[in-house]
Amino acid sequence: MSPRSAIAVGVLCLSLSSPALAQQEAAIEAMQDYLMFAEETAGIILPQQIDQMVFESALFVDTRSADQHAAGTIPGAIHIEWREVLDRIEEIPTDRMTILFCDTGARSSQATFALRVAGRSNVVVLQSGYGGWLRDAAYHP
């Protein structure tokens, strides 16, 4: 390959990757903006804080697998696996608290972070997950 051809290929590769690079930079900037202004406990709710009023006003989202959801979940919870939350963001309301949970909080915290970076400040992760809710929630229907 001649030097001129190599340069042309390089320029083509850079121009093709530029939109992807711009999207990546925008995503990083959005995450940095969120982290700079978020409270340390932003996006977290403890099972003990889930009293009857919270339970009846919030939407619960089970971010576990379909099998785990089918085996038992918080009454009324909808099922959206954690990796699907951005694809199904239209199912996440903007006008009320939305509590995401899994078994431990690991998967649901990642989903909550993604939604909060996407502008959903009303979403929180249930600290200690489904087991914590069963054990420690202030209210069970």
Sequence and secondary structure as in RCSB ss.txt:
>XXXX:A:sequence
MSPRSAIAVGVLCLSLSSPALAQQEAAIEAMQDYLMFAEETAGIILPQQIDQMVFESALFVDTRSADQHAAGTIP
GAIHIEWREVLDRIEEIPTDRMTILFCDTGARSSQATFALRVAGRSNVVVLQSGYGGWLRDAAYHP
>XXXX:A:secstr
  HHHHHHHHHHHHHHHHHHHHHHHHHHHHHHHHHHH  TTTTEE GGG  HHHHHHSEEEE S HHHHHH   T
T EE  GGGTTTTGGGS SSS EEEE SSSHHHHHHHHHHHHTT TTEEEETTHHHHHHHH S   
